[in-house]
Amino acid sequence: MRINEKTNIWDVMDVFNRKWCIVTMKDGRKERLYVVDVDYETFGYDMIIYNYTGSDSYGIDDILFSKIDEIVINGDYL
């Protein structure tokens, strides 16, 4: 899924929440991470919350939608 200014956080939540994903950043970097949540209220901007353990407990960090080019489920990437 391409991420842009029209991306709906609920669409991202429905597809990627609690799944291993490959996130491609706008700078070309790729990260394999586990999406724990999608948030917009806490800080006033859209972001994914993630970790590297696969735990459903709260993630360790966040990535702003504005820094993401694309998210795919890990199996779709292989």
C-alpha positions as CSV (number, residue, x, y, z in Angstrom):
1,M,0.0,0.0,0.0
2,R,1.4,3.4,-1.0
3,I,1.2,6.0,1.7
4,N,0.4,9.6,0.8
5,E,-1.6,12.5,2.1
6,K,-4.9,10.8,1.1
7,T,-4.1,7.6,3.0
8,N,-6.7,6.7,5.6
9,I,-5.3,5.5,8.9
10,W,-8.2,3.0,9.3
11,D,-7.3,1.4,6.0
12,V,-3.7,1.0,7.3
13,M,-5.0,-0.4,10.6
14,D,-7.3,-2.9,8.9
15,V,-4.5,-4.3,6.6
16,F,-1.3,-4.1,8.7
17,N,-2.2,-4.0,12.4
18,R,-0.5,-6.8,14.3
19,K,1.4,-8.1,11.3
20,W,5.0,-8.3,10.2
21,C,5.6,-5.8,7.5
22,I,8.2,-4.3,5.2
23,V,8.1,-0.5,5.4
24,T,9.9,1.4,2.6
25,M,10.8,4.9,3.6
26,K,10.8,7.9,1.2
27,D,14.6,7.8,1.3
28,G,14.6,4.2,0.0
29,R,15.5,2.5,3.3
30,K,13.5,-0.7,4.1
31,E,12.7,-2.0,7.5
32,R,11.1,-5.2,8.6
33,L,8.9,-4.5,11.6
34,Y,5.8,-5.6,13.5
35,V,3.0,-3.0,13.4
36,V,1.3,-2.8,16.8
37,D,-1.0,0.2,16.2
38,V,-1.8,3.1,14.1
39,D,-2.3,6.4,15.9
40,Y,-3.3,10.0,15.1
41,E,-4.8,11.4,18.3
42,T,-1.9,11.4,20.7
43,F,0.5,13.6,18.8
44,G,-1.8,15.2,16.2
45,Y,-0.3,13.4,13.1
46,D,-0.7,9.9,11.5
47,M,1.9,7.3,12.4
48,I,2.5,3.6,12.8
49,I,3.6,2.2,16.2
50,Y,5.9,-0.8,15.9
51,N,8.4,-3.1,17.5
52,Y,10.9,-5.7,16.3
53,T,9.8,-8.5,18.6
54,G,6.4,-9.4,17.3
55,S,4.8,-8.8,20.7
56,D,1.2,-7.4,20.7
57,S,2.2,-5.2,23.6
58,Y,2.8,-1.5,22.8
59,G,5.6,-0.7,20.3
60,I,8.9,0.8,21.0
61,D,8.8,3.6,18.4
62,D,6.8,5.3,15.7
63,I,7.2,6.3,12.1
64,L,5.2,9.2,10.7
65,F,3.1,8.5,7.6
66,S,4.9,11.5,6.0
67,K,8.2,9.5,6.0
68,I,6.7,6.3,4.6
69,D,6.5,5.5,0.8
70,E,5.0,2.0,1.0
71,I,4.0,-0.7,3.5
72,V,3.6,-4.4,2.5
73,I,2.9,-7.5,4.6
74,N,6.2,-9.3,5.0
75,G,5.0,-12.3,2.9
76,D,4.1,-10.0,0.0
77,Y,7.7,-8.8,-0.1
78,L,9.4,-12.1,-0.3
